[in-house]
Amino acid sequence: MTAPTKPPLLAIRDLRVMFPGGLEAVSGVDLTVDRGEVLGIVGESGSGKSVSMLAAMGLLGPGVGVSGSVRLDGEELVGQPASMLRRLRGKRLAMIFQDPMTALNPVMTIGEQIGEAIRIHEPGVARRALAARVVDLLELVAIPFPRRRAEQYPHEFSGGMRQRAMIAMAMANDPELLIADEPTTALDVTIQAQVIELLDRLRRERGMGLVLITHDLGIVAGLADRVAIMYSGRVVERAPVREAFYAPRHPYTRKLLASLPSIEGGAERLTPIEGTPPGLGDRPAGCAFHPRCDLVIERCLVERPTLAGGAGHAAACHRAEALATAGSTP
């Protein structure tokens, strides 16, 4: 008798997010994350990356419709009361938000804010023990002089240190799943590398799942196990990172990779993706990418492709098989 299969740490099925006015921001997203795994989510601004994860966390405001299924270790989150979600957020799943300067409270010290994240889930913790845990967390994310830094305010921290403080706050209750939304935005490349190395170390040491939302394909290549490419509210390609980068099956993925600068490129101009992503109210019929696609056929204009290819490498493109046969990008 075989042992029952353990469910993924995070399993999202047919997730849909409807904004007021009938605007569908996320259209049937399917994603999974296992323990210890890093899933990269990539796409242009407005593709639905952050909205999908905010919906999974139950952080979208009133009037926004969320349907489908989001399961954390087999436990359904969609439709649960706010009180239940508050018990989970910051405890079993946590999020690092895009801009630490606006995410942090400017009138509270860093130590007070990290301590608040602990007290919400452990209201009876003693003051001295709480202060010691705050210092330990700041040490964990490699902030120098943590005892003194805990008494400082966000404006006294550099951008990289604010991001580390946000990571410390997210790690305060040892979450099973961490969602990092553009964790290296506006940081110089040296600090970016330090933040990514820190997230990878914490993931390996704690065995947690990590969802990395980013525009930076280089970060995904170096850190993620699998990648989901999103466009116009949908996942258009999902694959192990190596397969997605060396044998992409969606024209959008190919164009993203072709637009990257190359150290062998010399003085050649960068290759842009012509056009702009459609807005929520003006998505075209058929494949949403067809107005920008060089491989468009008549079927693309009228029929929306489904994400096909199984649990391994899947793509939502009518020409996915031909692209798979064509092999790697030039």
N, C-alpha and C positions, 0 to 999 in steps of 0.2 A: 504494500500500500504506500503510495507516494505521499510525501508531506505536502500540505496545502501551500500554494504559492503565496509568498508575502506580497502585499500590494505595494505599488510605488509609494515613496514618501509623499509626493504630490502628483495627483492625477486630475487633469483638466479635460473635460469632454464637452464639446459643442458649446463652448462659452460664448455668450452673446451679450453685448452691452448696448442699450438703446438710450440715447440722450433725448431730452424733451424735444418735441417737434418731429418725432419719428426718424431721427438720425441714428443709424446703426454704426457705432464706432468700432465694434468688434463683431466679427461674423463667423461664428462656428469654429473657434480655436480649440485645438486638441494638443495637449502637451503633457509630458511626464518628466519627473525628476526623481532619481533614486538617491538613497543615502550615500553620501560621499561623492556624488556626481556634480559636475558643473555643466549647466545648460546655458549657452549663450543665446540671447535673443537680439537679433540685428534687424535694422530697417531704418528708413528715413524718418524724419520727424513727422508725426501724424499717422504713422503706420499702425498704431494700436499697442505698442510694446508696453508702455507704462500703464495705460488704461486697463489692459488685461490683468496685470499683476495687482493693481489697485482694486480691481473687481474681485480677484481671488482673496485679497486681504479683507474685503468688506469695507473699503475706505472711500467708496464713491458716495457722493452726497444724495440727499433725498430727491426724488423725481427721476433718478437714473435707474432704468430697468436692467436687471441682471438675471439671465436665465442660463440653463445648462447645469453642469456639475463641476464642483471643485472639491476634491477629497484630499484631506491631509491624513496620511496613514490609514486610509479607508473610511475616515469620518467626514460626512458631508458638511460643507460650510455654507453653500448657497441656500438662502431661505432661513438660516438660523437667526435667532434673536440677537440683538446688538450686545446684550450682556454676555452671551456665550462667546461671541467673537472677541470681545474685550479680554476675556480670560485667556484666549489663545494668543492674541497679538502681543508681541513683546516677550512671550514665554516660549511657546513652541514654534512660532514663526515670527520673523522680524524683518524690517525693511530699512535699508539705508537710502535716504531720499537724495534727489539730484543736487540740491544746493544746500550745503551745510550751514551757510550764513543765514538763510531764511528758515531752515528747519530747526535751528537752535534758538532758544529764547534769549534775547539780548540782555534781559534784566535778571537772569539767574546765572549763578556760577556754573562752570562745567561740572563740578562735583555734585551740586544740587540737582542738576538735570539727570545725570547718570544715576544718582541715588533715588530720584523719583521713579525712574524706570524699574528699580528693584523693589521699592516700597509698594508699588501698585500690586505686585504679585506676592509680596511678603510683608504685609502691613505690620507684623509684630517684630521685625528685625530691630535689634538694639542699635543705638546711634553709633557706638564705637565700632561695632562689627560692620555696620553700613559704610562708615568712613574707610575702614580697612579694605572692604571689597571694591570701593571706588578707586582707591590707589592701586590695587591689584589689577583692575581692568585697564587703567591708564598705562601701567607697566606692560600689560599684555599687548597693547597696540604700540609699544615702543615710544611713548611720549616721555621725554626727559624730565627729571625733577617732578615726578607725578604728584607728590604731596603738595607742592607749591602750586603746580598747574591746576589742581582741583579747585583751588580757591580763586582762580581767575575767570574772567568773563569771555564770551566768544570773540569779542573784538580784539582781545589780547593774544589770540591764537592766529598763526598763519593759516593759509588755506589748507595746506596739507595736514596741519595739526587739527583743524576743525573737522576734516574728513576722518581722521583717526578717532577723534572724540565721538563722532557719529557711529563709527564701527564699534567702539567700546560700549556705547549705549545699546546698540543692537545686540551685542554679545552678553549683555548684563545678566540675562537669565538662561544662558546656554541653549539657544534655540536649536531645533532640529532642522529648520529651513531658513536660510537667509536670502533675501532678495536685495540685490545691489543695483540701484537705478542710476546709471551713468556715474559710477563712483569716482571717476577720474576727470570729470568735466572741469575745465578752467585750471587744471593743475599742470605745472611744467613736467616735461618728460621724466625727469629724475624722480619727482614725487609720485608721478603716475606709477612708475615701476615699483616703488616702495609700497604703495597702497595695494597694488595687484599681488605683490609677493606676500603681503600681510594677509590678504583674503585667502590666498592659496594655502598658506601655513595654517591658518585657523580652520579651514575646511578639512585639511588632512589630520590635524591634531584632534579635532572634535568630531569628525565623521559626519558632519552635517551636509545637507544638500545646499547647493548654491545656484541661484538664478542670476545671471549677469546680463543686465540690459545695457547695451552700448551701441555706439556708431562705429567703434574702432575694431575693424576686422583683425588687426594685428594682436590686440588683447585676446580676442576670441581664439585665434590660432595658438597662442601660447598658453592659455589657461583652460579653455572649455573642453569637455569630452564630446558633447554634441552641440549642434547649433540649429536654431529655428529662424528662418528668414521670413520677416513679415512685410506685407505690402497691402495698403488700403484695408486694414482691419482683418486680414487673413494671414494664416501661415501658408506661404507659397512653396517653401522647401524646408525639409527637416531631415537631418542626416548626421552621422558622425562627422566631426570637424574635418578630418583628412579627406573623406569622400566629397564633402560639400565644396572644399577648396580646390581639389584636384580633378573632380569629375562632376561639376554642377549640372543639374538637370532642369534648371529654370532660367530663362533669359535674364531675369532681374538679378539673380545671383551672379551670373556671368558678367553682367555689366558692372555690378558692385566691385567684383574682383578686378575687372579691366580698368576701373577708374583709380586703382591704388597706384601711388608713385612707386617707381622701381629704382633701386640703386644702380641698375644697369641701363637706365633710360637715357642717360646723358642729358642733352638739351631738349629732348622731345617734350611736347606739350602733354598735359594730363588729358585723359579721355573722359569727358563728362557724360552723364546720363541725360540725354536731351529731354526737355519737357519737365513738367512738375507732377507730383502725385495729385490725384483727384481729391477734392474736398468731400466732406461727408454728404453734402447735398447734390453733388454732380458726378457720382461714380458712373462710368459708362456701362452699357450692357455687355454681357459676355465677360471676358477676362479684363479685370481692371487695369492691367498693365499694357493692354494691346496698343493704346495710342503712343507708347514710347518704345515699342518692341520692334526690332529689325526682322524678327522671324514670324511675324503675324500671318495667319492664314484666315480664310473666310470664316471658318468655324469659331475662331477666337472672338469675332465680333458679336456673336449671338449666343454662345454657350459658355457658361462659367465652368471652368475646369475644376474637378474635385481633386483633393489631395490623395494621390494614389501611389502605391509602392510598398505598402506594408509598414511594419514597425521599424525597419532599417532605414533605407533611403527613400523618401517619398517626396513627390513634387506635384504641384497643382498647375500642370501645363499640358496642352493637347499635343505638344511635340516633345514631351519628356523622354520617350523611348528613343527618338532620333538623337536627342542631345546626349543621352547615356551612351549610345553607340559611337557618337562623335568623339567622346573622350574628354580630355582636359582642355581648359581654356588656353588660348594662345598666349 
